[in-house]
Amino acid sequence: MVDVRVVDYANPRDAQALVTLLDAYARDPAGGGEPLAPEVKACLPQALRQRQGAFSVIAWARDGADAEELPVGLINCLEGFSTFACRLLVNVHDVAVLQAWRGRRVTQQMLAVVERVARERGACKLTLEVLQGNLPAVRAYEREGFAGYTLDPAMGQAQFMQKWLD
């Protein structure tokens, strides 16, 4: 059984679960294969708490009726703005599910809560990025209605790009 709840960044249990799950994701090849820096682990929940428009959800699971509730999945979201729609959008920034819980539709359950929160906030859309080689994630997102971003098919799909400033 999985219960997905919005994170309270001020709650020590939620904050620790968020850091633990994000660190597990960072260590995974899909997350770059490197652990989070100690300063990130120490500051992230408070930094997210201070960002207006940031929210996260955690999937909590029990493997049995008497088992302790454990964090098994995380999604971090940040609000953005669609100039074409003149409305806010929600970027699904990190999606992490512990290896032992993959294939159990944890991502779908978390995305349902993210979508509910986004709709409550008046968002016009959800956006996300995914590595081309992460086919299980691509399929999961497509099942939930995500598709490549195209304005004019002749111009092709949008590409996610980055430029580090440090």
Number of C-alpha atoms within 10 A of each C-alpha: 11 20 14 22 16 18 22 16 20 12 11 11 12 20 19 17 22 27 19 17 21 26 20 19 25 19 15 16 10 14 17 10 13 13 16 17 10 8 8 13 17 14 12 17 23 12 12 18 15 11 11 9 14 16 22 26 23 28 25 19 19 15 11 9 8 7 9 11 16 14 23 24 28 31 25 21 23 18 20 17 15 13 9 6 11 10 13 19 22 27 20 20 15 18 24 24 24 16 12 8 13 15 12 11 13 25 23 14 15 25 21 13 18 25 16 13 17 21 15 9 14 13 21 15 18 19 17 16 14 15 11 8 9 11 11 11 18 17 12 16 17 12 11 13 8 15 13 12 12 12 9 8 8 7 8 11 13 10 10 9 5 6 5 4 4 3
